[in-house]
Amino acid sequence: MGKKPIVVDGKGHLLGRLGSVVAKQLLNGESVVVVRCEGINVSGSLMRNKLRFLRFLQKRHLTNPKKGPLHHRSPSRMFWRVIRANLPYKTKRGLAALLRLRSYEGVPPPYDTTKRVCCPAGLRSLHLAPGRKFCDLGTLAAQVGWKRRMITGLLEKKRKEKSARWFRQTVEIRKLRRLAEAEVDKVLPKIHFGEKCKIGKL
């Protein structure tokens, strides 16, 4: 990934809408990283989507299932498969675009300290009618065989605590900086070149 990647926070986005926008960016030459794939929403009730996925699990290669369609259980790989369906991945251009995609559950380093963006064209709150049923990709994945939901939730909790701690420290540092600048602005006009001076308690 030579170019600086676009980091997208997948939580609260509709699966298909986000997939189409990300696929277009990949074809345009951008590198895209999608985090928190377990928070992506799928329109339709959980039971409907679960039955649909269980039907997909029945599709396999007749003589050697290892060749067959691979049934990914993790949310990040489910999303990767949606992106692949939106790309001409059997051509060189499409394969190169697919290789520029990274998808993760949670927010692993170094993306936990990177600015994350959302995609207005894919937000569920803007594009799904009020009262319509939907489910999370993480909940669906956990019910069809994904076994890392608990550890992902634990790591996300730790990340949020660390982020909140960093934010409190940053706010305190900015507050002290403003006080120091105000103190300097009071004393600075009274200082003559070459004289010793004391500014506040510094």
ZAMARGU-4260 file (C-alpha; in steps of 0.2 Angstrom, whole numbers, plus 5000, padded with zeros to 4 digits):
<rodrens>
0) 5000/5000/5000 | 5011/5014/4993 | 4998/5029/4995 | 4992/5034/5012 | 4976/5024/5014
5) 4959/5031/5018 | 4953/5024/5035 | 4934/5021/5035 | 4925/5017/5051 | 4912/5004/5046
10) 4900/5005/5061 | 4883/5012/5056 | 4885/5009/5038 | 4874/4998/5027 | 4884/4984/5019
15) 4880/4985/5001 | 4880/5004/5000 | 4897/5005/5009 | 4904/4991/4998 | 4899/5000/4982
20) 4907/5016/4987 | 4923/5008/4993 | 4924/4997/4977 | 4924/5013/4967 | 4938/5021/4977
25) 4948/5006/4975 | 4946/5006/4956 | 4951/5024/4956 | 4968/5019/4963 | 4965/5023/4982
30) 4970/5012/4996 | 4956/5009/5008 | 4956/5002/5026 | 4939/4998/5034 | 4939/4995/5053
35) 4925/4990/5065 | 4917/4978/5052 | 4907/4970/5065 | 4897/4986/5067 | 4892/4986/5049
40) 4873/4985/5047 | 4863/4974/5035 | 4845/4978/5031 | 4832/4965/5035 | 4829/4956/5051
45) 4843/4945/5059 | 4833/4929/5056 | 4830/4933/5038 | 4849/4936/5035 | 4854/4921/5045
50) 4843/4909/5035 | 4850/4917/5019 | 4868/4914/5025 | 4863/4896/5030 | 4857/4893/5012
55) 4874/4900/5006 | 4883/4887/5017 | 4874/4873/5008 | 4883/4878/4992 | 4899/4869/4989
60) 4910/4860/4976 | 4902/4843/4972 | 4918/4832/4973 | 4931/4843/4982 | 4923/4856/4994
65) 4941/4864/4996 | 4939/4871/4979 | 4921/4876/4982 | 4914/4893/4987 | 4923/4897/5003
70) 4911/4902/5017 | 4920/4916/5027 | 4913/4918/5045 | 4922/4933/5051 | 4914/4950/5048
75) 4929/4957/5040 | 4930/4943/5027 | 4911/4944/5024 | 4914/4963/5019 | 4929/4958/5009
80) 4918/4946/4999 | 4905/4960/4996 | 4919/4971/4989 | 4926/4957/4978 | 4908/4955/4971
85) 4909/4974/4966 | 4925/4972/4957 | 4931/4964/4941 | 4943/4954/4951 | 4948/4941/4937
90) 4956/4955/4928 | 4973/4963/4932 | 4965/4980/4936 | 4952/4972/4947 | 4964/4961/4956
95) 4976/4976/4960 | 4961/4986/4967 | 4956/4971/4978 | 4974/4970/4985 | 4973/4988/4990
100) 4959/4984/5002 | 4961/4980/5021 | 4947/4976/5032 | 4947/4972/5051 | 4936/4969/5066
105) 4939/4982/5079 | 4952/4996/5077 | 4970/4988/5077 | 4986/4998/5078 | 4991/5009/5069
110) 4974/5014/5064 | 4968/5017/5082 | 4978/5034/5081 | 4973/5038/5064 | 4959/5049/5059
115) 4944/5039/5053 | 4931/5045/5041 | 4913/5039/5037 | 4904/5038/5021 | 4888/5048/5020
120) 4882/5038/5005 | 4882/5023/5015 | 4875/5028/5032 | 4860/5018/5038 | 4853/5033/5048
125) 4852/5042/5031 | 4846/5029/5019 | 4836/5016/5029 | 4818/5021/5032 | 4813/5023/5051
130) 4805/5007/5058 | 4814/4996/5045 | 4823/4980/5052 | 4841/4978/5052 | 4855/4968/5060
135) 4874/4970/5064 | 4886/4960/5054 | 4895/4955/5070 | 4879/4947/5077 | 4875/4938/5061
140) 4893/4931/5060 | 4893/4925/5078 | 4877/4915/5075 | 4884/4906/5060 | 4901/4902/5067
145) 4912/4917/5071 | 4921/4913/5087 | 4931/4930/5090 | 4917/4941/5095 | 4920/4941/5114
150) 4939/4945/5112 | 4935/4958/5099 | 4923/4967/5111 | 4936/4966/5125 | 4950/4974/5115
155) 4938/4987/5109 | 4934/4991/5127 | 4952/4993/5131 | 4955/5004/5116 | 4941/5016/5120
160) 4947/5017/5138 | 4965/5022/5132 | 4957/5034/5119 | 4947/5043/5133 | 4962/5044/5144
165) 4973/5052/5130 | 4958/5064/5126 | 4958/5070/5145 | 4977/5072/5145 | 4976/5082/5129
170) 4962/5093/5135 | 4972/5097/5151 | 4988/5101/5141 | 4978/5113/5130 | 4971/5121/5145
175) 4988/5124/5153 | 4995/5130/5136 | 4982/5143/5135 | 4985/5149/5153 | 5004/5150/5149
180) 5001/5160/5133 | 4989/5172/5143 | 5003/5174/5156 | 5016/5177/5143 | 5005/5190/5134
185) 5004/5200/5150 | 5022/5201/5154 | 5030/5201/5136 | 5026/5220/5133 | 5035/5225/5149
190) 5051/5216/5145 | 5066/5225/5138 | 5080/5216/5129 | 5094/5210/5140 | 5084/5211/5156
195) 5081/5195/5167 | 5062/5192/5170 | 5051/5180/5179 | 5034/5175/5171 | 5022/5169/5183
200) 5027/5153/5192 | 5038/5147/5177
</rodrens>
